[in-house]
Amino acid sequence: MKNRTRIVLKSGKDQSLRRFHPWVFSGAIKKIHGPAREGELVDLFDNKDEFLATGHYQEGSIAVRVISFEPVETDQLFWDMKLSGAWKLREMLGLAGNPRTSVFRWINAEGDGMPGLIVDYYGGAAVVQMHSIGMHHNLDAIVNAMKKAAGDRLHTIYNKSESTLPDKAGITARSGFLMGSQPHGEVLENGYRFRVNWMEGQKTGFFIDQRENRRLVGSYAADRKVLNMFGYFCRLIHFSIISWFYIIPW
């Protein structure tokens, strides 16, 4: 920690961090002690020099994305604990190891204390999307941690970050396999089978966040033949539920 850049916040701007909000906006910064480079770790302090958090610095409105509210060294053990903790949480929630559902979001960025990182799990394949240079710098450690956390339940890791990393950072990223080479696969969701192409599909390949909506539509359409005319369009414009479908009593 002693060699990290120190960022001091303006008086009163520490309150959101004390409530564990994971962002620091550029307007909250009073002074920066040391170089502030895109993607590098910085330590945050209040106006009375009390430690608040550690995070990745980035240029723009959101200046720091917090990865820990305690003093830490981001070594391999740090990432091992982050990834294994997220996996165990999915086990507790009945997602990892569920015989009827083999697709779920393993890492949900801020929700798992890893802003800028998304990992979706597709029945043995993990698709990684990085939205910050800080996460990009730690890719190798993150991949190693994923392998340890999932063990033999992981056969493929695909990095799909080519279009999600900030352009201004000057990083040339290429999507590609980090483990295995399987470009698509079959997954289960609530007992139903879906074929997912994580290389060419939108985002990481599948709209995982629509699981409960698909279950809802399934209950409406039980024992009927259904023509889905607008569901995909509605998802694109961010309707909160899938609607505009016709149940045809053929």
N, C-alpha and C positions, 0 to 999 in steps of 0.2 A: 504493500500500500504506500510506502514512503516515497516511491518514485512516481506515483500517479499525479496527474493534474488535479488540482483542487478547485472546485467551483463553489463560490459562496453566494447564497441567495439573499435577496432583499428582505428587509424586515417584514414579517408577516407572510412571506411567500413560502414558508416551510410547512404551513398548516396542512396542505393537501398531502404532502409526504408523510406527515404524522398520522394521517388517516389511510396510509398505504396506497395512495394513488400512484401509479407507476410512471407518470410522465412529469417532466419539468419543461415548461415553456420558456422560450428564449427571453421573454420579457420579465421573467422572475429572477434572472441572473444579475447579481450586483458586480461580481468580480471573478475573473478566471486567473488562477495562479498556475502558469505553465502552458505548454502547447495544447491546443484543443484540436485534435485531428479526428476526422470521420471514422467512426467505428471503434475508437480506443476507449478503454475504461477510464472513468473519472470518478472521483469521490465528491459527494455533495455535503455541504455544511450550511448550518444556519448562520445568521448574522452575528451570533455570539460564539462562533467556531465550534459548535457541537455537531458531531457526525450525524448524518441523516440516512444516507444510502449510497450505493454504488451502481453505476449504470453505463451504458454505451452512449458516447457523445455522437451527435449528428448535426449537420448543418440544416437550418430550417426552423420552422415554428416550434416543433417539438425538439428541444435541444438535447435532452437526455431521456433515455428509456431505462428504467430501473430494473435491475436483475436481482438485487438483494438489498434488504433494509438492515443488514448486519455487515460488519467488516468481513470481507471474504477475499480469498485468492482463487481466481477462476482456473484452477488446475483440473486435471482429469477427474479427480474425486468430486469436485463441485458439479461437473456435468453428469457424472454417474448418479449422483444423488437426485439431481433434477429429473433426469429421464426415468430412473427407476421409480421415483415418487409418483410421477405422472402415470406410469403404467399400473402401479399398485392401486391408484385411485380408480382407474378404469376397471380393474378387477373388482374393487369394492362396489362399483356402480353396476356391475353385472354386464359389462361390455366385453372386456378381455376375457376370453375363455367361455363365452356364451355359445352354446351349440347352435342357436338359431340366428345369431347375428355375428358376422365376422368382419364388419366394417365399422370403423369409428375414428373420431379425431383423437389422436394420441397426445399431441401438443397443441394447445389452444392459446398460443402467444401470451398476452398479459394474464389470461386466466390461469396459466400454469407458471407464472413468474418468469417467462421467457419472451418478452416483447420482441417482435420481429421474426418469430419462428413458428411455422405451422408444420405439423407432421400428421398425415392421415394414414391410417392402417387399413390395408385391403387383404385380409386373409393370408398374411405372410409377407406381404409387400408393404413397404413404408415409402410414402411420397413426401419429400421435403420441399418446402417453399420458404425461402428466407426473404424478408422484407427490410432487412437492415444490414449494413456493412459489419456491424459488431458481430452478428450471428455468422456472417460469411467468414469472418476471421477465425471463428471457432468451429468450423465445419468438421474438421477431422476429429476433434474431441467429442463432438456431438454424435457423430457416426459411431465411434467406439463405444460411447455410452448406450446408444440404441442397441447395439449388438449384445452388450452385457445384460441389459434390462430384459430384452425379449428372448434371448437365447435361441433355441431351435425353432421358435415360433416366428422367426424372421429369416426369409430366404432372399429377399430383394430389397434394395434401397435405391430409389430413383430421385435424383436432385432436379427439381423443376423450377429453378430460380432464375432462369435466363431473362424472363420478362418482369420479375418482381423486385429485383434489387434496384436501388436508386441510381439513376443515370449519372447524376452529378458527381458521384464518387469516383468515376473513372475506372470502375471495375469491369473487366470483360468476363462475364460469366457465361458458361455454356451448360445447358441441361444435359444430363447423362446419368448412366448407372454408376453407383458407388459400391454396389454389391449385387451379384447376380446379373441376370440379363432378361428377365421375363417382362415383356412389354404390356401385357394385359392379363386378366384373370377373372375368375368367377368368384363372387362373394355372396354371402347370405345376409339378408336383412329381414328380421321377423319371420324367418323361414322361407322367404322368397329369394329366388336366385337372380342375380344381376351380373352381366358381363361388363367389366370396367376396363377401359383403355386409359391408363394413367399417363401415357406419353402424348396422346393426341386429344384427350378429353379436356373439357373446360376446367379451369382451376387445377385441382389435383386429379380430376378424372370423374368425380361423382359428387352430386349435391348431398353430402352426408347430413346437412342440417335439416333436410326435408323428411327425415325418417318418420317422425310422428305424423306429418301431414299425409305421407303415403299410407300409413296405417289407417288414418281417418278416412281417406278416400276408399281404401279397401273395404272398410266396414259399410260405407254407403253403397258400394258396388257389388256387395256379396250376392252371388247367384245371379248376376246380370252380365250382359255383354255391354261393355262401355267403350264409347268413342271419346278419347281425350283430345279435344280440339285446341285448347288454349293453355293447358297446364304449364308447358315449357315457356311460353311467352310471358305468362304471369310471373314465373320465377325470375325471368330476366329483369323485369321492372320492379322486383322486390316486393311483391305482395306477400303478406305474412302467411297466407295459407293458399294452397292450391284450390282454385275455384274455376268457374266457367266450364264445367264439364256436363255432358249430357248422358243420362242413363237411359239407354234405349232397350225397351222390353222385347228384344227379338226372340 
